[in-house]
Amino acid sequence: MSFLTAHLTIHEHNNMESPHEHQQSLLLSRIIVNVEKLNEAIMTLNKNLQEINIANMDTELVAQMFKNYQSNVLFHLEATNGLKDPV
């Protein structure tokens, strides 16, 4: 039970005289529960995104290596006049 939920429970017991306050307390309780669920879902999403980013690191490294290789080949072909115009 979170601090907010515990505080709300205490607040509910102290304000049972007014039906409007009781209704508001019930709505606030539902909001708190939904925000806690949303927070858990976002934490799970962040964990999964972190795992995906770690898994993609190798692909990113290979892509960078290929880009550097392509740049070096182009430089070498230009330097040795080996670069021909397209047919």
VENHU-V728039 format. One record per backbone hydrogen bond with DSSP energy under -0.5 kcal/mol. NH is the residue of the N-H (numbers start at 0). CO is the residue of the C=O. Records with the same first field share a line. If there is no record, write none. Layout:
NH: CO  CO
//
This chain:
5: 1
6: 2
7: 3
8: 4
9: 5
10: 6
11: 7
12: 8
13: 9
14: 10
15: 12
17: 14
18: 16
21: 17
22: 18
23: 19
24: 20
25: 21
26: 22
27: 23
28: 24
29: 25
30: 26
31: 27
32: 28
33: 29
34: 30
35: 31
36: 32
37: 33
38: 34
39: 35
40: 36
41: 37
42: 38
43: 39
44: 40
45: 41
46: 42
47: 43
48: 44
49: 45
50: 46
51: 47
52: 48
53: 49
54: 50
55: 51
56: 52  53
59: 55
60: 56
61: 57
62: 58
63: 59
64: 60
65: 61
66: 62
67: 63
68: 64
69: 65
70: 66
71: 67
72: 68
73: 69
74: 70
75: 71
76: 72
77: 73
78: 74
79: 75
80: 77
81: 76
82: 76
83: 81
//
